[in-house]
Amino acid sequence: RRFIKGDPVLARPPSTGYRIQKFVSRYRLGVISGSVIALILMVAAASTTWGMFRAQKAERVARANQLQLANANQILTNIFTDLNLQERTLDSEPLESLLADRLIQAVDDIAAAKIGDPLAKAGMNLKLGDSLVSLGHAEQAIQPLQDALDTRIDLLTWSDQRTQSAARALARAFQSAGNYDRAVSLLETTVAHHRHRRGLQDRETLNSRRMLGICYRDAGEQAKAMKLIREVYELQTKRFGENDPDSIESLAAMASCTTARDQVPMYRKVFQWHLKNNGSRNLKTLTAKHDLAFSLLDAKQIPQSIQLFEELVAANQEFLGHQHSNTLRAMNCLASAYQEIRDARALPMLKETLRLTVQKHGKLHRH
């Protein structure tokens, strides 16, 4: 246009942008196809890279889990290392005491071990704590059970059944250790959550309420305990029947809150039920037998009481060990029965009970 008008012509070399624009205009279809292909390749490369990162992360997690599992297995294996019953003699450390020592060591090992899954760690602490309580070492069971409960509260909340199970286990430990206030507080919280979630007549709710009633009894609140346990027993028998295991447990709890005269027939029924359904070597049967023997002692039926306690001491020594709390309790009761009839065996029995108790707990222990 400037040339036609006779004006000087202005010109410059084509820029890169101009060349690209012309190239795209001329080869539009090819450029679009190439761009799509390039985009696909870039996405594929990014996906491959991301997949590699995820695979590497999964491999690291798998290795960590494998290491954690190995640590946990090693801790559990150490409990039973060199535990050969055939090599044990009368002079050997009591099996119950040896096993308890190894469980206590396992608790320390778990606290120090690299077990990344907190719920798995809580589960191990719960099992070890329960075992320590059953072996008569409630004081040593409290810390692992407390750790398990704290973890489950944080990760599962109180409404979860697993949290409530841990709370009941810790309450049993506090109760066995004589810390009734802590046991009552835990069980009251557990019962409240049970009632809110499951209702008043739910089996677990009723069992927790029975446990709470027993703690009231041990804390000296007899009237409060009797009222609660009787209510639980009546609900259980109405819903599940008199021969239901939970009804039997509540009958035994109710018997513990009554007078000596009324206790005997109730405890006899409980003992006969366990003997029929669980056999003579079952721990619950032995406990029921102890309760019956003690009620007979309170009712001044001394010969029957002595016979049962003598059988009970022998059975507990055989199945639970000489230093188990149930064995020592039976020995102490047998010595008391001997004293009632001025039997010369009372003093040696008391001395042996004291010796074993000091050997197990030390001189300053509450027992």
Disulfide bonds with the S-S distance in Angstrom:
none
